[in-house]
Amino acid sequence: MCRALPWSVEPLPGWPGTVHPHTGEVAGGREPSPGYTPEQAAEEKRLWDLVRELSVAVSTHAYWSKPERGPELIAARMALKSHEDVMAAVTGVAEAA
């Protein structure tokens, strides 16, 4: 969705790029932006609302009050990093790439 959206929410004029003095290549600049359509603005708002809702749900989840700080927590995290399921997932990602 982000790639399909115009660069500006509101309609704005573009500006010319800068011509490189040696190559003549034009760098920078923007085409005029038509702004978001009402549908695009509504979908962007819906997605940001969802991000906020999920962020609150994750950060306030009861899980985060359970872990005790200390060597046991570090040992448990290290054990998870080398767990066979994690290693299989990492190997599968490396093979797919």
CORVEN-V940419 format. One record per backbone hydrogen bond with DSSP energy under -0.5 kcal/mol. NH is the residue of the N-H (numbers start at 1). CO is the residue of the C=O. E is the energy in kcal/mol with one decimal. If there is no record, write none. Layout:
NH CO E
NH CO E
This chain:
4 1 -0.8
5 1 -1.0
5 2 -0.5
12 33 -1.4
15 30 -1.4
18 27 -3.0
20 25 -2.8
24 20 -1.9
27 18 -2.7
27 25 -0.5
30 15 -2.2
33 12 -2.8
34 32 -0.5
36 9 -2.7
41 37 -2.6
42 38 -2.2
43 39 -2.3
44 40 -2.5
45 41 -2.2
46 42 -2.4
47 43 -2.4
48 44 -2.5
49 45 -2.5
50 46 -2.1
51 47 -2.4
52 48 -2.4
53 49 -2.5
54 50 -2.8
55 51 -2.4
56 52 -2.3
57 53 -2.2
58 54 -2.5
59 55 -2.7
60 56 -1.9
61 58 -1.0
64 61 -1.3
65 62 -1.6
66 62 -0.6
66 63 -1.6
67 63 -0.9
74 70 -1.7
75 71 -2.6
76 72 -2.4
77 73 -2.4
78 74 -2.4
79 75 -2.2
80 76 -2.0
81 77 -1.9
82 78 -1.1
83 80 -1.3
87 83 -2.5
88 84 -2.3
89 85 -1.9
90 86 -2.6
91 87 -2.6
92 88 -2.5
93 89 -2.0
94 90 -2.4
95 91 -2.4
96 92 -2.0
97 93 -1.8
